[in-house]
Amino acid sequence: MTALLSTFTTLPFAQLRRNRYFYFYYDGFYALFCVTAIAACHLAGYTGIIHQWRWEYMALFPVVLYAGILSNVFVHVCTHNSLPRPWNRLVGELCGMVILTRFASWEVLHQRHHRYSDDLVKDPHPVSPSYWKFVAHHITGLEPQLHQSVFDLYGDTPQNRKIEKIRSVVSFLTGVLLVFTWYTVLGTTAFVAFFIPALVAGVLHLVHFNWCTHNSFSPIHDFKPVNLNHGFYKIGNKLFFGIYMHANHHKRANVLNPATITPSLPITPPPTKQEIIDGKALVAARKAEAEAASELKKAA
């Protein structure tokens, strides 16, 4: 009983450290859950929550979007054990289902982000000046970084590479099954009109939050965790439990609302026009120096 309780309360990365094959049990549980839910809906003749569309329903979209963003916020919260211990795993898994990533990969990769924050090679999502390039890298870089997390624990061997390839396929197919489960439970109308748009908007918001709170606007590309609390970010801190107070979060990651930390680290203001001009000049000079050094090295 104690071992079973530990399984349902211990965070995934801790379980991965103890069991090389954790992900296969994890994905197997989700696959069984999804197949059972789909089968139950079909056997019961269930066809979704909206049977006849009315445009008035779109008034609910802001609520759905807010719930989706909060799901990302609480997955983040639960990766740091910020809730009472028995609740972190449960809330994390429920919110992970809503945002489709599931909790395990979110938590494993986020722990890696904190360990190697803004490292161009080891951070799952190192910041770059371009938001859309960051979006692309954020998506394409996650699976390789998940592989590397496993290799760091168990070694980068041919056998482990083979297992990780299989694990990737199993996890992807389980994710597809989870999407189909939501489609079955919500029905075509609610899935297309609410779930997918809120999911996409929520992902773009999540990526933007990661981007801007690592000083992406810095004219000199001084990328690091910062506290933002002006304009939209001030409103966002009120709505989303202080998520833009990110320097505070990296200082004390297990605090539910980083805006409540005292004394707080400094707030980073938006750059002035002169700082932007000076920063561009400095970045251009650094680039020219690097290119000149590269040419000298080739000539030598």
Residue, then its C-alpha position, 0 to 999 in steps of 0.5 A: m500500500t505504501a509503495l502504491l501511494s508513493t507511485f501516485t504522489t512522487l513526481p515523475f522525474a524521481q520515478l524515472r531516476r529509479n526505473r529506466y522503464f518508467y515511461f512504458y508503465y506511464d504510457g501504458f496506464y494512459a493508453l488503457f485509460c484512454v481506450t476505456a474512456i472511448a469504449a465507455c462513450h461508444l457503449a453508452g451512445y454518448t455523442g458529446i456535450i454540444h448537440q446543436w451549435r449556437w453562436e452564443y456559446m462563443a461567449l464562453f471561449p474566454v473562460v475556456l481559454y483562461a482554464g487552459i492557460l491556468s492548466n499550464v500554470f498549474v502543471h508548472v506549479c506542480t513540477h515544483n511541489s508547490l501544492p501540498r505534497p499529495w496534490n502535486r501529482l494528481v493536479g499535475e496529471l489532470c492539468g497535463m491531460v488538458i494540455l495534452t503533453r501529460f505531466a511526466s514530460w513537462e516535469v522532466l523537461h522543466q526540471r532540466h530547464h532549471r538545472y541548465s537555464d539559458d544554456l544554449v545546448k542543455d536548456p530545452h528552450p534557450v531564449s533567442p531574440s525572435y519569438w517565432k524562432f523560439v516557438a519552432h525551437h521550443i517544439t522541435g527541441l523537446e524530444p531530443q532534450l527528453h532523450q538527453s535527460v534519459f542518457d544523463l541518467y543511464g548513459d548514451t549507449p546504443q541500447n538506450r538509444k534504441i529504447e528511446k526511439i521505441r519510447s518516442v513512438v509509444s509516447f507519440l501514439t499514446g498522445v494521439l490516443l489522448v487527443f482522440t479521447w478528448y474528441t470523443v468526450l467533447g464531441t466534434t463541435a466542442f472539440v473544434a470550436f473550443f478545445i483546439p483554439a484554446l489549446v493552440a492559444g494556450v501553447l503560444h501563451l506558454v511559449h511567450f511566457n518562457w520567452c519574455t521572462h528570460n529577458s528576450f527584449s534585452p538589446i544586448h541579448d543578456f538572456k536570463p530570468v527576469n521579473l516583469n511587472h509592467g503593462f500586460y505583465k502586471i495584469g498577467n501576474k494578477l491573473f496567473f499567480g505571478i508567473y511573470m515574476h520569473a527571477n523570483h521563481h528561479k530564486r525560490a522555485n517551490v513558491l506558489n506565487p513568486a510575486t509574494i516573495t519578499p524581499s523581491l528581486p528587482i523588476t526589469p523595466p522595458p528597454t528605452k529607445q537609447e538602450i535599444i540603439d546602443g544594444k544593437a550597435l554592441v551586438a553588431a560589433r560582437k558579431a563582426e568580432a566573431e566573424a573576424a576571429s573566424e576568418l583569422k582562424k581559417a586563414a591560419 
